[in-house]
């Protein structure tokens, strides 16, 4: 069994502006995001990881430094956030409300290709490849994966046996939160969801 600690980045300027914060845009953490991330330091203080993998995006790497400040980690392109295509960086309100509702409530039916987005299967596949690799390398280990709201929520829910249609059933992971999942070759078990500092 490999124990995964999935850490979502702290709140960013783009989050606060209610823009689509995807795989090709980035912004700094807000002062609130910095503070909420620092509150995780006591939780991580006594944990030791066999590996730490982080998204290449600035907001995830800043979160890692503020919460854990590790000496060694791996930057992995596969942990980049879901690519929103035509919606990258635009205000939520710029997308018609019915389209937004379809996107949010029926991801399994949403035509991602129409907006130059990644498919959910592509997003899950690249996250699952990271999980499989880490399980293979550290079958009895503890690993930390630092990334993003849509990507990590989809990955975790699918690991737990839920479908893409239901991946938002518990909401997106909170900003600056840790979710703990034990993963074996055939199954995953949720230990804790969305712990904040």
Order of alpha helices (4+ residues) and beta strands (2+ residues): beta-alpha-alpha-alpha-beta-alpha-beta-alpha-alpha-beta-alpha-beta-beta
